[in-house]
Amino acid sequence: MKPESKELFRKAILNVLSANPSRHGLPSSAIAHHLGMFGFPSPRTDDLLDALDYLERRDPALVEQALKVISKENKAWRITPAGEAFLDS
């Protein structure tokens, strides 16, 4: 993915997560499904997980993994306050 596309892809992920304010977050399959409305109809799983990892490792983190009590192997992500602030700016 080209650098410009990566930036748009990451912003699209933040927009998807911003639309779901629940503390439970969204699994990668749901994020991928909603990315279609932002021009990424069939993102590769590796690209999505790499982007989530990047957004999670930034300082400050723009996304975080939601704590799962049941089925911890089914990871889910949610936007952080820093991610919301980034979108608002």
C-alpha positions in Angstrom: 0.0 0.0 0.0 1.3 3.5 -0.9 2.0 5.9 1.9 -1.0 8.1 0.9 -3.3 5.1 0.9 -2.0 3.9 4.3 -2.9 7.3 5.8 -6.4 7.2 4.3 -6.8 3.6 5.4 -5.8 4.4 9.0 -8.1 7.4 9.1 -10.9 5.2 7.8 -10.3 2.8 10.7 -10.5 5.6 13.2 -13.8 6.8 11.6 -15.2 3.3 11.8 -14.2 2.9 15.5 -15.5 6.4 16.3 -18.9 5.5 15.1 -19.0 2.7 17.7 -18.5 4.3 21.1 -19.2 1.0 23.0 -16.6 -0.1 25.5 -16.7 -3.6 23.8 -15.1 -2.4 20.6 -15.3 -4.1 17.2 -13.5 -7.2 15.9 -11.4 -6.9 12.9 -14.1 -8.6 10.7 -16.6 -5.9 11.6 -14.0 -3.1 11.0 -13.2 -4.6 7.6 -16.9 -4.7 6.7 -17.4 -1.0 7.5 -14.3 0.1 5.7 -16.1 -0.4 2.4 -17.9 2.9 2.9 -14.6 4.7 3.0 -13.3 3.2 -0.3 -11.7 0.0 1.1 -14.3 -2.7 0.2 -12.1 -5.7 0.7 -9.0 -4.9 2.9 -6.5 -7.7 3.4 -6.5 -9.0 6.9 -2.8 -8.4 7.2 -3.1 -4.8 6.1 -5.9 -4.2 8.7 -4.0 -5.9 11.5 -0.8 -4.0 10.6 -2.7 -0.7 10.7 -4.4 -1.5 14.0 -1.0 -2.4 15.4 0.4 0.9 14.2 -2.4 2.9 15.6 -2.2 1.1 18.9 1.6 1.5 19.3 1.7 5.3 18.5 2.3 7.6 21.4 -0.3 8.5 22.2 -2.2 5.4 21.1 -5.1 6.2 18.8 -6.8 2.8 19.3 -6.7 0.2 22.0 -7.8 -3.4 22.5 -11.0 -3.7 24.3 -10.8 -5.9 27.4 -12.6 -9.2 26.8 -13.9 -11.2 29.7 -15.2 -14.0 27.6 -13.4 -15.3 24.5 -10.2 -13.3 24.9 -8.9 -14.8 21.7 -11.5 -12.8 19.7 -9.7 -9.5 19.8 -11.7 -6.2 19.5 -10.5 -2.6 19.2 -11.9 0.7 20.2 -10.9 4.3 19.6 -9.1 6.1 22.5 -9.7 9.7 23.6 -6.5 10.6 21.7 -7.9 9.0 18.6 -11.2 11.1 18.9 -9.1 14.2 19.4 -7.1 13.4 16.3 -10.3 13.1 14.3 -11.7 16.3 15.7 -8.6 18.3 14.8 
